[in-house]
Amino acid sequence: MSLYFLLGTLSAAGQKLVHDDRNLLVKSTREIQIRGAEILGQYAVLGRYDFVMMVEADNNDSVARLSLEIGVRTGLHIETLPAIAIGFLADNTPQDPADRPESVQRSPGSPE
């Protein structure tokens, strides 16, 4: 699965929806079930964007469906960014760390 960040800005209609129901984003995102996509975290932020969501998805199609569904239900305009771990970009990293069977390799003969 790949990691994505969804950056959300409330439209005028979305601002009214959230003003009328402060729990709209939480409720709406809990109800959304898109095969191959899962919301890992949601944050309200200050600055250019109003909300940031961390999403794990099988592919771009799944995250696009999720993004569209969130936007329709909440009035968020969403910019979707695929994320790549910076350690993975280094020349000396032979493989994606997520593909490793264990995060720490044991020495032969060491206790479990």
MIPA-531937 format. One record per atom (N, C-alpha, C): residue in one letter; x, y, z; residue number from 0; atom name. Coordinates in Angstrom, 2 decimals, padded with zeros to 5 digits. Layout:
<recs>
residu:A	px:X	py:Y	pz:Z	num:NUM	atome:CA
...
</recs>
This chain:
<recs>
residu:M	px:000.84	py:-001.18	pz:000.00	num:0	atome:N
residu:M	px:000.00	py:000.00	pz:000.00	num:0	atome:CA
residu:M	px:000.88	py:001.24	pz:000.00	num:0	atome:C
residu:S	px:000.39	py:002.29	pz:-000.60	num:1	atome:N
residu:S	px:001.12	py:003.55	pz:-000.69	num:1	atome:CA
residu:S	px:000.50	py:004.57	pz:000.26	num:1	atome:C
residu:L	px:001.32	py:005.54	pz:000.63	num:2	atome:N
residu:L	px:000.90	py:006.59	pz:001.55	num:2	atome:CA
residu:L	px:000.58	py:007.85	pz:000.75	num:2	atome:C
residu:Y	px:-000.49	py:008.52	pz:001.14	num:3	atome:N
residu:Y	px:-000.91	py:009.77	pz:000.51	num:3	atome:CA
residu:Y	px:-001.26	py:010.77	pz:001.60	num:3	atome:C
residu:F	px:-001.07	py:012.07	pz:001.28	num:4	atome:N
residu:F	px:-001.56	py:013.14	pz:002.14	num:4	atome:CA
residu:F	px:-002.62	py:013.90	pz:001.37	num:4	atome:C
residu:L	px:-003.79	py:014.06	pz:001.98	num:5	atome:N
residu:L	px:-004.87	py:014.81	pz:001.38	num:5	atome:CA
residu:L	px:-004.94	py:016.15	pz:002.09	num:5	atome:C
residu:L	px:-004.77	py:017.23	pz:001.34	num:6	atome:N
residu:L	px:-004.80	py:018.58	pz:001.88	num:6	atome:CA
residu:L	px:-006.15	py:019.19	pz:001.53	num:6	atome:C
residu:G	px:-006.92	py:019.57	pz:002.53	num:7	atome:N
residu:G	px:-008.28	py:020.03	pz:002.29	num:7	atome:CA
residu:G	px:-008.52	py:021.48	pz:002.66	num:7	atome:C
residu:T	px:-009.25	py:022.18	pz:001.77	num:8	atome:N
residu:T	px:-009.67	py:023.55	pz:002.01	num:8	atome:CA
residu:T	px:-011.19	py:023.59	pz:001.91	num:8	atome:C
residu:L	px:-011.84	py:024.16	pz:002.90	num:9	atome:N
residu:L	px:-013.29	py:024.22	pz:002.89	num:9	atome:CA
residu:L	px:-013.79	py:025.24	pz:001.87	num:9	atome:C
residu:S	px:-014.74	py:024.83	pz:001.05	num:10	atome:N
residu:S	px:-015.43	py:025.76	pz:000.16	num:10	atome:CA
residu:S	px:-016.40	py:026.58	pz:001.01	num:10	atome:C
residu:A	px:-017.02	py:027.58	pz:000.42	num:11	atome:N
residu:A	px:-018.00	py:028.40	pz:001.15	num:11	atome:CA
residu:A	px:-019.14	py:027.51	pz:001.65	num:11	atome:C
residu:A	px:-019.59	py:026.59	pz:000.81	num:12	atome:N
residu:A	px:-020.66	py:025.67	pz:001.22	num:12	atome:CA
residu:A	px:-020.16	py:024.76	pz:002.34	num:12	atome:C
residu:G	px:-018.92	py:024.30	pz:002.23	num:13	atome:N
residu:G	px:-018.34	py:023.45	pz:003.26	num:13	atome:CA
residu:G	px:-018.20	py:024.17	pz:004.59	num:13	atome:C
residu:Q	px:-017.85	py:025.46	pz:004.55	num:14	atome:N
residu:Q	px:-017.76	py:026.24	pz:005.78	num:14	atome:CA
residu:Q	px:-019.11	py:026.29	pz:006.49	num:14	atome:C
residu:K	px:-020.16	py:026.49	pz:005.71	num:15	atome:N
residu:K	px:-021.50	py:026.52	pz:006.31	num:15	atome:CA
residu:K	px:-021.87	py:025.15	pz:006.89	num:15	atome:C
residu:L	px:-021.56	py:024.08	pz:006.14	num:16	atome:N
residu:L	px:-021.86	py:022.73	pz:006.64	num:16	atome:CA
residu:L	px:-021.14	py:022.45	pz:007.96	num:16	atome:C
residu:V	px:-019.87	py:022.80	pz:008.03	num:17	atome:N
residu:V	px:-019.09	py:022.56	pz:009.24	num:17	atome:CA
residu:V	px:-019.54	py:023.48	pz:010.38	num:17	atome:C
residu:H	px:-019.94	py:024.70	pz:010.04	num:18	atome:N
residu:H	px:-020.44	py:025.61	pz:011.07	num:18	atome:CA
residu:H	px:-021.72	py:025.05	pz:011.69	num:18	atome:C
residu:D	px:-022.58	py:024.47	pz:010.86	num:19	atome:N
residu:D	px:-023.83	py:023.91	pz:011.34	num:19	atome:CA
residu:D	px:-023.65	py:022.58	pz:012.07	num:19	atome:C
residu:D	px:-022.59	py:021.84	pz:011.73	num:20	atome:N
residu:D	px:-022.33	py:020.55	pz:012.36	num:20	atome:CA
residu:D	px:-020.83	py:020.39	pz:012.55	num:20	atome:C
residu:R	px:-020.34	py:020.73	pz:013.71	num:21	atome:N
residu:R	px:-018.89	py:020.72	pz:014.01	num:21	atome:CA
residu:R	px:-018.27	py:019.32	pz:013.86	num:21	atome:C
residu:N	px:-019.07	py:018.28	pz:013.94	num:22	atome:N
residu:N	px:-018.55	py:016.91	pz:013.83	num:22	atome:CA
residu:N	px:-018.71	py:016.33	pz:012.43	num:22	atome:C
residu:L	px:-019.06	py:017.17	pz:011.47	num:23	atome:N
residu:L	px:-019.33	py:016.70	pz:010.11	num:23	atome:CA
residu:L	px:-018.16	py:015.92	pz:009.52	num:23	atome:C
residu:L	px:-016.96	py:016.45	pz:009.62	num:24	atome:N
residu:L	px:-015.81	py:015.78	pz:009.00	num:24	atome:CA
residu:L	px:-015.54	py:014.43	pz:009.63	num:24	atome:C
residu:V	px:-015.60	py:014.37	pz:010.94	num:25	atome:N
residu:V	px:-015.34	py:013.10	pz:011.63	num:25	atome:CA
residu:V	px:-016.42	py:012.08	pz:011.26	num:25	atome:C
residu:K	px:-017.68	py:012.50	pz:011.34	num:26	atome:N
residu:K	px:-018.78	py:011.58	pz:011.02	num:26	atome:CA
residu:K	px:-018.72	py:011.12	pz:009.57	num:26	atome:C
residu:S	px:-018.50	py:012.05	pz:008.67	num:27	atome:N
residu:S	px:-018.51	py:011.73	pz:007.25	num:27	atome:CA
residu:S	px:-017.39	py:010.77	pz:006.88	num:27	atome:C
residu:T	px:-016.20	py:011.03	pz:007.40	num:28	atome:N
residu:T	px:-015.07	py:010.17	pz:007.03	num:28	atome:CA
residu:T	px:-015.19	py:008.79	pz:007.67	num:28	atome:C
residu:R	px:-015.83	py:008.68	pz:008.81	num:29	atome:N
residu:R	px:-016.05	py:007.36	pz:009.41	num:29	atome:CA
residu:R	px:-017.00	py:006.51	pz:008.59	num:29	atome:C
residu:E	px:-017.95	py:007.16	pz:007.93	num:30	atome:N
residu:E	px:-018.97	py:006.45	pz:007.16	num:30	atome:CA
residu:E	px:-018.47	py:006.00	pz:005.78	num:30	atome:C
residu:I	px:-017.41	py:006.60	pz:005.29	num:31	atome:N
residu:I	px:-016.93	py:006.30	pz:003.94	num:31	atome:CA
residu:I	px:-016.15	py:004.99	pz:003.94	num:31	atome:C
residu:Q	px:-016.55	py:004.10	pz:003.08	num:32	atome:N
residu:Q	px:-015.88	py:002.81	pz:002.90	num:32	atome:CA
residu:Q	px:-015.48	py:002.68	pz:001.44	num:32	atome:C
residu:I	px:-014.20	py:002.87	pz:001.16	num:33	atome:N
residu:I	px:-013.68	py:002.71	pz:-000.19	num:33	atome:CA
residu:I	px:-012.71	py:001.53	pz:-000.18	num:33	atome:C
residu:R	px:-012.97	py:000.56	pz:-001.00	num:34	atome:N
residu:R	px:-012.11	py:-000.62	pz:-001.08	num:34	atome:CA
residu:R	px:-010.69	py:-000.21	pz:-001.47	num:34	atome:C
residu:G	px:-009.72	py:-000.64	pz:-000.66	num:35	atome:N
residu:G	px:-008.33	py:-000.36	pz:-000.96	num:35	atome:CA
residu:G	px:-007.81	py:000.97	pz:-000.46	num:35	atome:C
residu:A	px:-008.60	py:001.68	pz:000.40	num:36	atome:N
residu:A	px:-008.15	py:002.96	pz:000.95	num:36	atome:CA
residu:A	px:-008.58	py:003.06	pz:002.40	num:36	atome:C
residu:E	px:-007.67	py:003.57	pz:003.23	num:37	atome:N
residu:E	px:-007.94	py:003.72	pz:004.65	num:37	atome:CA
residu:E	px:-007.36	py:005.03	pz:005.15	num:37	atome:C
residu:I	px:-008.17	py:005.79	pz:005.89	num:38	atome:N
residu:I	px:-007.71	py:007.04	pz:006.50	num:38	atome:CA
residu:I	px:-006.98	py:006.68	pz:007.78	num:38	atome:C
residu:L	px:-005.70	py:007.08	pz:007.87	num:39	atome:N
residu:L	px:-004.89	py:006.77	pz:009.04	num:39	atome:CA
residu:L	px:-004.93	py:007.87	pz:010.09	num:39	atome:C
residu:G	px:-005.13	py:009.11	pz:009.67	num:40	atome:N
residu:G	px:-005.17	py:010.22	pz:010.61	num:40	atome:CA
residu:G	px:-005.77	py:011.46	pz:009.96	num:40	atome:C
residu:Q	px:-006.38	py:012.31	pz:010.78	num:41	atome:N
residu:Q	px:-006.99	py:013.55	pz:010.32	num:41	atome:CA
residu:Q	px:-006.60	py:014.67	pz:011.26	num:41	atome:C
residu:Y	px:-006.25	py:015.82	pz:010.68	num:42	atome:N
residu:Y	px:-005.80	py:016.94	pz:011.49	num:42	atome:CA
residu:Y	px:-006.36	py:018.24	pz:010.94	num:42	atome:C
residu:A	px:-006.80	py:019.11	pz:011.82	num:43	atome:N
residu:A	px:-007.12	py:020.49	pz:011.45	num:43	atome:CA
residu:A	px:-005.80	py:021.25	pz:011.54	num:43	atome:C
residu:V	px:-005.53	py:022.12	pz:010.56	num:44	atome:N
residu:V	px:-004.26	py:022.84	pz:010.53	num:44	atome:CA
residu:V	px:-004.49	py:024.32	pz:010.27	num:44	atome:C
residu:L	px:-003.50	py:025.10	pz:010.63	num:45	atome:N
residu:L	px:-003.52	py:026.53	pz:010.37	num:45	atome:CA
residu:L	px:-002.70	py:026.81	pz:009.13	num:45	atome:C
residu:G	px:-003.09	py:027.82	pz:008.36	num:46	atome:N
residu:G	px:-002.33	py:028.16	pz:007.17	num:46	atome:CA
residu:G	px:-003.18	py:028.03	pz:005.92	num:46	atome:C
residu:R	px:-002.53	py:027.70	pz:004.83	num:47	atome:N
residu:R	px:-003.19	py:027.63	pz:003.53	num:47	atome:CA
residu:R	px:-004.30	py:026.59	pz:003.46	num:47	atome:C
residu:Y	px:-004.14	py:025.50	pz:004.19	num:48	atome:N
residu:Y	px:-005.13	py:024.42	pz:004.18	num:48	atome:CA
residu:Y	px:-005.85	py:024.38	pz:005.52	num:48	atome:C
residu:D	px:-007.06	py:023.82	pz:005.51	num:49	atome:N
residu:D	px:-007.85	py:023.70	pz:006.74	num:49	atome:CA
residu:D	px:-007.67	py:022.34	pz:007.39	num:49	atome:C
residu:F	px:-007.47	py:021.30	pz:006.58	num:50	atome:N
residu:F	px:-007.37	py:019.94	pz:007.09	num:50	atome:CA
residu:F	px:-006.31	py:019.16	pz:006.33	num:50	atome:C
residu:V	px:-005.67	py:018.23	pz:007.03	num:51	atome:N
residu:V	px:-004.73	py:017.29	pz:006.42	num:51	atome:CA
residu:V	px:-005.14	py:015.89	pz:006.84	num:51	atome:C
residu:M	px:-005.18	py:014.98	pz:005.88	num:52	atome:N
residu:M	px:-005.48	py:013.58	pz:006.17	num:52	atome:CA
residu:M	px:-004.35	py:012.71	pz:005.64	num:52	atome:C
residu:M	px:-003.98	py:011.72	pz:006.42	num:53	atome:N
residu:M	px:-002.99	py:010.75	pz:006.00	num:53	atome:CA
residu:M	px:-003.76	py:009.49	pz:005.61	num:53	atome:C
residu:V	px:-003.53	py:009.02	pz:004.39	num:54	atome:N
residu:V	px:-004.30	py:007.91	pz:003.84	num:54	atome:CA
residu:V	px:-003.35	py:006.85	pz:003.29	num:54	atome:C
residu:E	px:-003.70	py:005.60	pz:003.51	num:55	atome:N
residu:E	px:-002.98	py:004.50	pz:002.90	num:55	atome:CA
residu:E	px:-003.92	py:003.89	pz:001.86	num:55	atome:C
residu:A	px:-003.40	py:003.69	pz:000.65	num:56	atome:N
residu:A	px:-004.27	py:003.17	pz:-000.41	num:56	atome:CA
residu:A	px:-003.50	py:002.22	pz:-001.32	num:56	atome:C
residu:D	px:-004.24	py:001.30	pz:-001.92	num:57	atome:N
residu:D	px:-003.66	py:000.33	pz:-002.84	num:57	atome:CA
residu:D	px:-003.13	py:000.99	pz:-004.11	num:57	atome:C
residu:N	px:-003.85	py:002.03	pz:-004.59	num:58	atome:N
residu:N	px:-003.49	py:002.64	pz:-005.86	num:58	atome:CA
residu:N	px:-004.13	py:004.02	pz:-005.97	num:58	atome:C
residu:N	px:-003.79	py:004.73	pz:-007.05	num:59	atome:N
residu:N	px:-004.31	py:006.08	pz:-007.27	num:59	atome:CA
residu:N	px:-005.83	py:006.08	pz:-007.43	num:59	atome:C
residu:D	px:-006.38	py:005.05	pz:-008.06	num:60	atome:N
residu:D	px:-007.83	py:004.99	pz:-008.24	num:60	atome:CA
residu:D	px:-008.56	py:004.98	pz:-006.90	num:60	atome:C
residu:S	px:-008.07	py:004.19	pz:-005.97	num:61	atome:N
residu:S	px:-008.72	py:004.09	pz:-004.65	num:61	atome:CA
residu:S	px:-008.67	py:005.42	pz:-003.91	num:61	atome:C
residu:V	px:-007.52	py:006.07	pz:-003.92	num:62	atome:N
residu:V	px:-007.41	py:007.34	pz:-003.20	num:62	atome:CA
residu:V	px:-008.21	py:008.43	pz:-003.91	num:62	atome:C
residu:A	px:-008.32	py:008.37	pz:-005.24	num:63	atome:N
residu:A	px:-009.15	py:009.34	pz:-005.96	num:63	atome:CA
residu:A	px:-010.61	py:009.18	pz:-005.60	num:63	atome:C
residu:R	px:-011.08	py:007.94	pz:-005.50	num:64	atome:N
residu:R	px:-012.48	py:007.69	pz:-005.09	num:64	atome:CA
residu:R	px:-012.73	py:008.21	pz:-003.68	num:64	atome:C
residu:L	px:-011.77	py:007.96	pz:-002.78	num:65	atome:N
residu:L	px:-011.90	py:008.44	pz:-001.41	num:65	atome:CA
residu:L	px:-011.94	py:009.96	pz:-001.38	num:65	atome:C
residu:S	px:-011.05	py:010.60	pz:-002.09	num:66	atome:N
residu:S	px:-010.98	py:012.05	pz:-002.15	num:66	atome:CA
residu:S	px:-012.29	py:012.64	pz:-002.66	num:66	atome:C
residu:L	px:-012.83	py:012.07	pz:-003.73	num:67	atome:N
residu:L	px:-014.09	py:012.54	pz:-004.29	num:67	atome:CA
residu:L	px:-015.23	py:012.39	pz:-003.29	num:67	atome:C
residu:E	px:-015.30	py:011.25	pz:-002.65	num:68	atome:N
residu:E	px:-016.37	py:011.00	pz:-001.68	num:68	atome:CA
residu:E	px:-016.30	py:011.97	pz:-000.50	num:68	atome:C
residu:I	px:-015.10	py:012.21	pz:000.00	num:69	atome:N
residu:I	px:-014.93	py:013.17	pz:001.11	num:69	atome:CA
residu:I	px:-015.37	py:014.55	pz:000.66	num:69	atome:C
residu:G	px:-014.95	py:014.96	pz:-000.52	num:70	atome:N
residu:G	px:-015.30	py:016.29	pz:-001.03	num:70	atome:CA
residu:G	px:-016.79	py:016.49	pz:-001.18	num:70	atome:C
residu:V	px:-017.47	py:015.50	pz:-001.73	num:71	atome:N
residu:V	px:-018.93	py:015.58	pz:-001.93	num:71	atome:CA
residu:V	px:-019.66	py:015.69	pz:-000.60	num:71	atome:C
residu:R	px:-019.23	py:014.92	pz:000.39	num:72	atome:N
residu:R	px:-019.94	py:014.88	pz:001.68	num:72	atome:CA
residu:R	px:-019.64	py:016.07	pz:002.58	num:72	atome:C
residu:T	px:-018.47	py:016.70	pz:002.42	num:73	atome:N
residu:T	px:-018.04	py:017.71	pz:003.39	num:73	atome:CA
residu:T	px:-017.81	py:019.10	pz:002.81	num:73	atome:C
residu:G	px:-017.79	py:019.23	pz:001.51	num:74	atome:N
residu:G	px:-017.50	py:020.52	pz:000.92	num:74	atome:CA
residu:G	px:-016.03	py:020.88	pz:000.95	num:74	atome:C
residu:L	px:-015.18	py:019.89	pz:001.05	num:75	atome:N
residu:L	px:-013.73	py:020.12	pz:001.02	num:75	atome:CA
residu:L	px:-013.23	py:020.06	pz:-000.42	num:75	atome:C
residu:H	px:-012.39	py:021.01	pz:-000.78	num:76	atome:N
residu:H	px:-011.61	py:020.88	pz:-002.01	num:76	atome:CA
residu:H	px:-010.32	py:020.21	pz:-001.59	num:76	atome:C
residu:I	px:-009.98	py:019.08	pz:-002.22	num:77	atome:N
residu:I	px:-008.85	py:018.27	pz:-001.75	num:77	atome:CA
residu:I	px:-007.76	py:018.21	pz:-002.81	num:77	atome:C
residu:E	px:-006.54	py:018.45	pz:-002.35	num:78	atome:N
residu:E	px:-005.34	py:018.25	pz:-003.15	num:78	atome:CA
residu:E	px:-004.67	py:016.99	pz:-002.60	num:78	atome:C
residu:T	px:-004.40	py:016.03	pz:-003.47	num:79	atome:N
residu:T	px:-003.85	py:014.74	pz:-003.04	num:79	atome:CA
residu:T	px:-002.38	py:014.65	pz:-003.41	num:79	atome:C
residu:L	px:-001.55	py:014.34	pz:-002.41	num:80	atome:N
residu:L	px:-000.12	py:014.22	pz:-002.63	num:80	atome:CA
residu:L	px:000.34	py:012.79	pz:-002.33	num:80	atome:C
residu:P	px:000.90	py:012.09	pz:-003.31	num:81	atome:N
residu:P	px:001.50	py:010.79	pz:-003.01	num:81	atome:CA
residu:P	px:002.77	py:011.03	pz:-002.20	num:81	atome:C
residu:A	px:003.02	py:010.20	pz:-001.21	num:82	atome:N
residu:A	px:004.18	py:010.38	pz:-000.33	num:82	atome:CA
residu:A	px:005.19	py:009.26	pz:-000.55	num:82	atome:C
residu:I	px:006.46	py:009.64	pz:-000.55	num:83	atome:N
residu:I	px:007.55	py:008.68	pz:-000.68	num:83	atome:CA
residu:I	px:008.49	py:008.93	pz:000.49	num:83	atome:C
residu:A	px:008.80	py:007.88	pz:001.24	num:84	atome:N
residu:A	px:009.71	py:008.02	pz:002.38	num:84	atome:CA
residu:A	px:011.05	py:008.54	pz:001.89	num:84	atome:C
residu:I	px:011.60	py:009.57	pz:002.56	num:85	atome:N
residu:I	px:012.83	py:010.18	pz:002.07	num:85	atome:CA
residu:I	px:014.02	py:009.23	pz:002.14	num:85	atome:C
residu:G	px:014.05	py:008.32	pz:003.08	num:86	atome:N
residu:G	px:015.11	py:007.34	pz:003.15	num:86	atome:CA
residu:G	px:015.14	py:006.43	pz:001.93	num:86	atome:C
residu:F	px:013.98	py:006.22	pz:001.33	num:87	atome:N
residu:F	px:013.85	py:005.37	pz:000.16	num:87	atome:CA
residu:F	px:014.50	py:006.00	pz:-001.07	num:87	atome:C
residu:L	px:014.64	py:007.34	pz:-001.06	num:88	atome:N
residu:L	px:015.20	py:008.04	pz:-002.20	num:88	atome:CA
residu:L	px:016.72	py:008.02	pz:-002.22	num:88	atome:C
residu:A	px:017.34	py:007.66	pz:-001.11	num:89	atome:N
residu:A	px:018.80	py:007.63	pz:-001.05	num:89	atome:CA
residu:A	px:019.35	py:006.54	pz:-001.96	num:89	atome:C
residu:D	px:020.50	py:006.81	pz:-002.57	num:90	atome:N
residu:D	px:021.11	py:005.85	pz:-003.49	num:90	atome:CA
residu:D	px:021.51	py:004.55	pz:-002.81	num:90	atome:C
residu:N	px:021.85	py:004.61	pz:-001.52	num:91	atome:N
residu:N	px:022.36	py:003.42	pz:-000.85	num:91	atome:CA
residu:N	px:021.27	py:002.57	pz:-000.22	num:91	atome:C
residu:T	px:020.02	py:002.91	pz:-000.39	num:92	atome:N
residu:T	px:018.92	py:002.11	pz:000.15	num:92	atome:CA
residu:T	px:018.47	py:001.11	pz:-000.91	num:92	atome:C
residu:P	px:018.70	py:-000.18	pz:-000.71	num:93	atome:N
residu:P	px:018.41	py:-001.16	pz:-001.74	num:93	atome:CA
residu:P	px:016.93	py:-001.45	pz:-001.96	num:93	atome:C
residu:Q	px:016.10	py:-001.24	pz:-000.94	num:94	atome:N
residu:Q	px:014.69	py:-001.57	pz:-001.08	num:94	atome:CA
residu:Q	px:013.86	py:-000.68	pz:-000.17	num:94	atome:C
residu:D	px:012.57	py:-000.64	pz:-000.43	num:95	atome:N
residu:D	px:011.64	py:000.12	pz:000.40	num:95	atome:CA
residu:D	px:011.64	py:-000.50	pz:001.80	num:95	atome:C
residu:P	px:011.86	py:000.29	pz:002.85	num:96	atome:N
residu:P	px:011.87	py:-000.27	pz:004.21	num:96	atome:CA
residu:P	px:010.58	py:-000.99	pz:004.59	num:96	atome:C
residu:A	px:009.48	py:-000.62	pz:004.00	num:97	atome:N
residu:A	px:008.20	py:-001.27	pz:004.32	num:97	atome:CA
residu:A	px:008.17	py:-002.72	pz:003.81	num:97	atome:C
residu:D	px:009.04	py:-003.04	pz:002.87	num:98	atome:N
residu:D	px:009.07	py:-004.40	pz:002.33	num:98	atome:CA
residu:D	px:009.86	py:-005.36	pz:003.19	num:98	atome:C
residu:R	px:010.58	py:-004.86	pz:004.19	num:99	atome:N
residu:R	px:011.39	py:-005.73	pz:005.04	num:99	atome:CA
residu:R	px:010.49	py:-006.54	pz:005.97	num:99	atome:C
residu:P	px:010.80	py:-007.82	pz:006.20	num:100	atome:N
residu:P	px:009.96	py:-008.64	pz:007.07	num:100	atome:CA
residu:P	px:010.04	py:-008.20	pz:008.52	num:100	atome:C
residu:E	px:011.16	py:-007.65	pz:008.96	num:101	atome:N
residu:E	px:011.32	py:-007.20	pz:010.34	num:101	atome:CA
residu:E	px:012.04	py:-005.86	pz:010.33	num:101	atome:C
residu:S	px:011.71	py:-005.00	pz:011.27	num:102	atome:N
residu:S	px:012.37	py:-003.70	pz:011.32	num:102	atome:CA
residu:S	px:013.76	py:-003.80	pz:011.91	num:102	atome:C
residu:V	px:014.02	py:-004.80	pz:012.73	num:103	atome:N
residu:V	px:015.33	py:-004.99	pz:013.33	num:103	atome:CA
residu:V	px:015.79	py:-006.40	pz:013.01	num:103	atome:C
residu:Q	px:016.96	py:-006.52	pz:012.44	num:104	atome:N
residu:Q	px:017.49	py:-007.84	pz:012.11	num:104	atome:CA
residu:Q	px:018.21	py:-008.42	pz:013.32	num:104	atome:C
residu:R	px:017.96	py:-009.66	pz:013.62	num:105	atome:N
residu:R	px:018.62	py:-010.33	pz:014.75	num:105	atome:CA
residu:R	px:019.90	py:-010.98	pz:014.29	num:105	atome:C
residu:S	px:020.85	py:-011.02	pz:015.18	num:106	atome:N
residu:S	px:022.09	py:-011.76	pz:014.92	num:106	atome:CA
residu:S	px:021.80	py:-013.25	pz:015.05	num:106	atome:C
residu:P	px:022.48	py:-014.08	pz:014.26	num:107	atome:N
residu:P	px:022.29	py:-015.53	pz:014.40	num:107	atome:CA
residu:P	px:022.60	py:-015.96	pz:015.84	num:107	atome:C
residu:G	px:021.75	py:-016.75	pz:016.43	num:108	atome:N
residu:G	px:021.95	py:-017.26	pz:017.79	num:108	atome:CA
residu:G	px:021.47	py:-016.32	pz:018.89	num:108	atome:C
residu:S	px:020.96	py:-015.12	pz:018.53	num:109	atome:N
residu:S	px:020.49	py:-014.22	pz:019.60	num:109	atome:CA
residu:S	px:019.09	py:-014.64	pz:020.05	num:109	atome:C
residu:P	px:018.77	py:-014.43	pz:021.34	num:110	atome:N
residu:P	px:017.44	py:-014.81	pz:021.85	num:110	atome:CA
residu:P	px:016.37	py:-013.96	pz:021.23	num:110	atome:C
residu:E	px:015.18	py:-014.51	pz:021.10	num:111	atome:N
residu:E	px:014.05	py:-013.78	pz:020.51	num:111	atome:CA
residu:E	px:013.43	py:-012.82	pz:021.47	num:111	atome:C
</recs>
